[in-house]
Amino acid sequence: MAATVHVYEIFIQAPPERVWAALTDADDTERYFFQTRIESSFRPGDPVRYVMADDVDAIEGVIETFDPPRRLVYTWRVLYDAELAAEPPGRVEWTLTPADEDATVTRVTLRHGDLALSPKTWEHVRLGWVQVIDSLKTLLETGEPLPAFATPPTSSDSAEIEGNWHRAQAVTANNSVWEYLDGREHSPDESDELLHRAYAAAYHWNRATGSTAINRARASWLLARAHATLGHGDVALHHAVQCERSTELAGDEAADFDHAYVYEARARALACLGRIDEARELRRRAAAVTIADDQDRSIFEGDLAAEPWYGMGS
């Protein structure tokens, strides 16, 4: 799923106690919450449900936290739609905070999480919660909820949202790997962390919006470098070969420095395996690649010079 949680915030001109009452009172919820009534003892561990006018359950869940007038948490499973009902339950958390000294304005924060495996619910509640919260605000500030209306479809593409999220995670994970490629001796925990980050980058790049063969090539290069740094020659060579294949598939999309890094990755992996003559020749080819941009050339030369080269020398 693109994001495992929706977060909504709004300011309501009413004290927290009044907002809390509106969240937990059946008559109030019926007015602003799609004509459903909340029913629960509100004791942690007890069930909670939203009931439609014909006494059919629309939502079911279990109370996790009941801390008036500050925090209400319960699980959330949709029942009025068969596809939504088949998905795992999510988790709804209301938090009320006074927004001014007199507590006449309340900051309302709603988090609907645990939706990673519930994409249909994720999409369904995305605008549904906006309608509910806006109607709640209107009710408390004017005495009347919003009139009933159908939420129009939007052009939002959940696949694109998901891809953009993966892209952001890929960039973050990729950049974080370099914190561990600083020439240090890695402890077992640091070695694991280095690999976790490198594999996370590859995972997210493969699912990112706009990802192409060159993104896969660079992700494979990073894995090759991480494993070579840790002395895992066979695995480093595997990823170096994958880097080469993806770079070839990228064609003209590959930059000049990408071809240099293909040689460097294989050279370093072979050096790790003790295949020094092969490694020395590939490192020579890496250094011989023409890189037009001065900054790109400088960055590559720094990476090429960095250890470990396993005693191969300059």
N, C-alpha and C positions, 0 to 999 in steps of 0.2 A: 504494500500500500504506500501511496505517496507520503503520507504522514500518519503517524499512529494516533494523533490527537488533534482535535479542534479546540481552539481557545478563543473565547469571546469575552469582551469586557464592555461594560456600560455603566454610566452614572445615573442614578435614579434619585429624584428629589423626594425622598422618604427615608425615615430612620431605619436602621437595620432590623429592628424588631418588626416593623410593618412589612418589610420585604420578606423576612423570614416567614411571617404568617402567610403571605401570599404563596410561598413555595410549598407550604405544608398543609394548607387548608383546602379541603375538597371543593368548597363552593368557589373559592378564588380561582383555583386551577381550571375549573370548568369554564370560567369566563375568558381566560387568555390562552389556555393550553389545548387548542383544538377541541374544545368541549369534552375534555376528559377530566375525570375526578381522581385525585391521588388518594390512595387508601393504604394505610400502614399503621402499625403501632409505633413505628420509628425506633424501636429497640434494635441495637446492632445485632445482626444475625437473623432478624425477622424479615419476612417478605414485604415488598412494596409493589404496588401496581397502579397503573393509570387505566381507568375504566371508562369505556365509551357509554353513550346514553342508553344503549340496549343491554347494558351490563355485560358486555363482552370486553375482555382484557385487551388493551392496546399495547401495553408495555408491562413487562414483569422484571423484577430484580430483587436484590437483597440489600438491606441497609448495612453499610459498613461503619459509617461515622454519623453521629447525631449530636451536634455541639451547638445548640442555639445560643445566640443568633449569629453564629459565625461560620459554621461549616457543616455541610450535608453531603454525604457521599453514598452512592449506591450503584450496584451493577445495573446494566441496561440491556434488555433483549426485546427487540420488536416482535410483536405477535400478529399484527394485522396484515402482514405480507409474508407469504410462504418462503420466498427467497431470502428475505431479511431474517426471518426466524431461524433459518438453517445456519446462519453465521454465528460465530462465537459471540458471547455477550461482551459489551464494552463496559466502561466505567465512567459515571457522571459525577462530577465534583463541583458543588457550589461553594463559593467563598464570599462572604459579605464583610466589608471593611468600611468603617466611617470615613467619609472623605473630607469632613470639615470638623472644626472643634465642637460644634453643637450637635454633631451627628444627625443633621437634618438631610444630608446627602449621603447616599450609600454607593460605594464602588462594588459592583457585582461582577464576579469573575466566574465563568463557567468553563470547565475543562471536560471534554468528552474524549476519553482516551481508550487504550487497549483496542484499537481498531485496525491493527496491522493485518489481521486475517479476515477482516470484515469490510471489503471494498464497497459492497453495495450499501451497507449501512453508512459508511463514511460519506458516500456521495449523497445519500438520502437526507442525512441530518445537516449537511453542510449549510444549506439555506434554511432548513426547517427550524434550527435553533435561533437563527436571526429573527425569524418571524415571531417565535415564542417570546424571546427576550424583549423585542420592541413592543409587543402587545402587553407584556408585563409592565414595562415602563409607562406606557400610555394609560393603563388601568390605574396605576398608583398615583399618577400625576394629574389625571383628568377625571377619574372615576368611571371611565368607560374604556374597554379594551379596543384594539383595532378591529374594524369590521372583518368578517370572514372574506378571504380572497385566495385564489389559487396562486401558488408561487410559480411564476413563469420559468420555463427552462432557460438555461444560460448556455453560452458557447464554451463554457469551461470544459476542458479536456482533461479528465483525471489521469490519463496515461501521460500527458505532457507534464502535469503537475508532479507526478511520480518521477518522471525522467529528470526534471529539473532538481528535484530533491536528491536523487542519486548523484547528479553532477556536482552539487554542492558538497556532498559527503566525499566524493572521489577527490576533489581538490583538497579538502581538509586532510583526509587520510594521507594523500600523496605528499603534501607539504610536511606533515608531521613525521614522516619516515626519516627525513634528513636530520632530525634531532638526534637520531641514533647512528647516523653515518658520519660521525665526527672523529673517527680514529681511536675511539675508546676500546678498552677490553670489556667485552660484554659479559655481565653475569648471566646465569640461566634465565632469570626473570626478564632481564633486559633483552636477551636474545628472543624470547617469546614475544615480548612487546614489539620488537622490530618487525618480526614476521607477521604478527597480527595486523599491524598497520599497513604493511605492504600488500597483504592479501585483501584487506578491506578496500584499499584503493583499487585493486584489480576488479574486485566484485562490483563496486559501484560504477567504475568506468564502463563495464560491460552492459550496464543498464541505464546509462546516462543519456539524456536528450542530446542528440547530435553526435553521439559516440561513433567513431569510425575505426578502420583498421589501424590507423596511426595511434589512436588512444590505446588500443589493445597492445600495440607494439611497445609503447612507452611503459605501460603497466607491466608487461613481461620483462622489460629491461630492469625495472625497479626490483622485481622479484629476483632476477638473476643477480643483481648487485647485492641484495640483502643476503641471499644464500651464500654467495661467494665470500662476503665479509665474515660470515659465521663459519666458513670452512666446509660448506656443504657442496662440494664440487659437482657431483652428479646432478643434483637438483638445479644448481646454478646453470649448468650446461643445458639442461632441458629447457629452462626458461629463456636462455640466450638463443636457442634454436627457434623457439616460439616467437621471440622478438624479431628474428630475421625473417621468418615466414610472414608475419603480419606487416613488416615494413615492405616486403615485396608486393603484398596484396594492396598496400596503400598507394603504390605507384607514384604519381606526381605529387600526391599529397604529402609524401615524406619530405622533410627538409634535408638539407645537405648534412646537418649534424646528426640526423637520425641514422644515416648510413655509417657515420663514424662510430656511433654508440653500438651498432650491431657488431662491428669488429671488436670493440672494447669489451663488450659483454662476453663474447666467446673467448677472448684472450684471457680474461680474468678467471673464468671458470676453468679453462685448461691449465692455467698456472696453479690453481687450487688443487687440481688433480695430478700435478707433477709432470704434466706434458709440456715441458718448458720450451722446446724448440718450436712447437706449433703455436704456443702462446706468444712467443717473441715475434713471430712472423705476423700474427694477427694484430698485435699491438702496433707493429710498424705500419701496417695498412691503415689502422685507425688514425694514426698520427698524420698519415699522408693524405687523408681526405681533405679536399678543399672546402673550407667553411667561410663563406663570403663575409658574413657579419662579424665584426671585430669582437663584439660582446659575446656572441655565441661561441666563437673560437676560444675566447678566454675561459669561458665556463667549461667548455669541453676539455681544454688542456688541464684545467685544475682537477677535473674528475679523472682524467687519464693518469695524472701524476699521483693521485691519492692511493694510499695503501688500502688493503693488502695486495701485494703481488707475489707473496710467498717466496721471497728470496730471489726473484728473477732478475733484479737489478734494473738499472735505468736503460 
